[in-house]
Amino acid sequence: MKYSLNWDLDSLFAGGINSDQLKTKLASIQTATATLGDLLDRWDAASDAPNYQQFIKLIDQLQAIEAGLGQAGLFITGVGSADIHNADVAPVEAHYQTLATQADNVVGKLKKVLVQVPDANFAEMLAHPKLAPIAFNLEEMRDAGKTLLDDKTEALINRLNLDGKAAWSSHYDSLVATVQVPFHDAEGQPITLSAGQADNNLLGNADPTYRSALLPAWEKAWTDKEQLFADTLNHLAGFRLTEYAAHGTTDFLKEPLKENRLSATTLKTIWRVVDDNKAMLLDYLDRKASLLGKKHAGWEDVEAPLNLPGSTPHQFTFDEAADFIIQHYGEFSPKMAALAKHAFDHHWIEAEDRPGKAPGGWMESAPETNESRIFMTFTGSPNDVSTIAHELGHAFHSSVIHDLPILRQDYAMNVAETASTFGELIVADANLQAAKTDAEKITLLNAKMDNPLAMFLNIRARYLFETRFYQLRQQKLVTPAELNELMLNAQKEAFGHDLSTYSPHLWASKLHFYIDEPAFYNFPYVFGYLFSLGIYAKAQQTENFEDDYIALLRDTANMSTEDLAAKHLGVDLTQPDFWLAGVKLIKQDIREFMRLTDSLVK
């Protein structure tokens, strides 16, 4: 079947970024938000008891506002990602951010109102049949309300955020659009690469000589603008730290852990498992370096493909990729396969390889219409197929919870990465099973190792950098030279001083450090990857996996992460045993890679 490389955004809001439909939606959100704020000011728990019909209406209106913001936000982000030079996006995005801030003010007001509700009334509310499904979420809100300041101060903080975290995050996108890397093509002809194009080549170009020459050019491009990126990062983090302090904490990990419904004990256990087991990945990297004719791998080699004699990795057409994903999703879950086919059939995916697109990939949901949209750039590699499978995993997660209240759909980032990584694992293993020669299998195993390399080494380095940066930022503005040093030291520590080259400007080139919400956009990936490995292992041993898996996904915004794992997997995440089960699967792949490559190295 023929599938489109371009998504359909008009079905969400016809007419582009200046769509009349979008304007109408944003206006209705503004009106509904103002009305809700007024109603909250007048609501009284005692007079609304015992049926709480007024409160139920308030919650319904809040969820409608949140759904509308999600629908509009996806559209605006999509238009901007598809064309980074579209000057009309910024003012619309700024208006959207203003509305989102107004909604945040109302949510803050609701949290404080819940704090004032007497315990007996609150318990009665949670037991109401229409509120019981979101009891956990209301309890979270009430707990969060205990740290809030008065309404005027909270509203002021939210308004200032428009020119604070949100503004600096948006400013980063503007800066990245100006980054250009003068280089040459495969034939040696001069070209200028955008940040996204250069990143794709640095990580994925098959020619190690080309990659080695590109790395210094890449670093220089970020060096030329490092003061601008340092200013952006410093001010974004400074606003965040000031906001934390205003709410009574100097622990910059407190909120990220709370947002992920994860305990500090579990996070420490995960990092202990990572550090204790990274040696296997360093051995793998040494073997990969030997296959590339090097003593040690460089930064540019870590995620690079391997092109061995007799191995021509299959280049997928987009249609082949779609059919491949649908087929192999179906071997685990017919419902996953059906969702994937629906996404391809209904143009949910923007995959065309063209200039002017934002780098990276993402999935966002359109909650009002039970749809999703996926953004990426497809070049035909097995990695690209895995990327689509990854994002479709996110879309599947959204699809199985769409009938739940919006508050029950607000799952945290760490469990969000579970469904996506699970989908990616299915396709990666399917690629391996389809390999026709040992050389091709080696190439695909190498591609599959990108995830554990990223989680155990690269993201570990990002986490080390970010924690140390925030510690230093609490004391002073951090200079570009200090940022480079922090990143270089973090990479050396995470990679065991085993690389021949590093990327000290990763702090500037990696979008994740500049996302305003959520903070610390790194450790949730590691959690999600290892959590999905454990689920993947269970799926291979469980006949009724699909039902069990969907039940887990439907509970992802209904309890703490530790309770989720205990309920659906029967495991204790604060102990290493569950995480080590996932490590075993990585070791199996590494052992197979080593076996297959033994005869290829001296």
Buried (B, 14 or more C-beta within 10 A) or exposed (E): EEBBBEBBBEBBBEEBBEBEBBBEBBEEBBEBBEEBBEBBEEBEBEEBBEEBEBBBBBBEBBBBBBBBBBBBBBBBBBBBBBBBEBEEBBEBBEBBBBBBBBBBBBBBBBBBBBBEBEEEBBEBBBEBEBBEEBBBBBEBBBEBBEBBBEBEEBBEBBBBBBEBBBBBBBBBBEBBBEBBBEBBEEEEEEEEBBBBBBBBBBBBBBBBEBBBBBBEBBBEBBBEBBEBBBBBBBBBBBBBBEBBEBBEBEEBBBBBBBBBBBBEEBBEBBBEBBBEBBEBBBBBBBBBBBBBEBEBBBBBBBBBBBBBEEBEBBEBEBEBBBBBBBEBBBEBBEBBBBBBBBBBEBBBBBBBBEEEBBBBBBBBBBBBEEBBBBBBBBEBBBBBBBBBBBBBBBBBBBBBBBEBBBBBBBBBBBBBBBBBBBBBBBBBBBBBEBBEEBBBBBBBBBBBBBBBBBBBBBBBBBBBBBBBBBEBBBEEEBEBEBBBBBBBBBBBBBBBEBBBBBBBBBBBBBBBBBBBBBBBBBBBBBBBBBBBBBBBBBBEEEEEBBEBBBEBBBBBBBBBBBBBBBEBBEBBBBEBEBBBBBBEBBBEBBEBBBEBBEEBEE
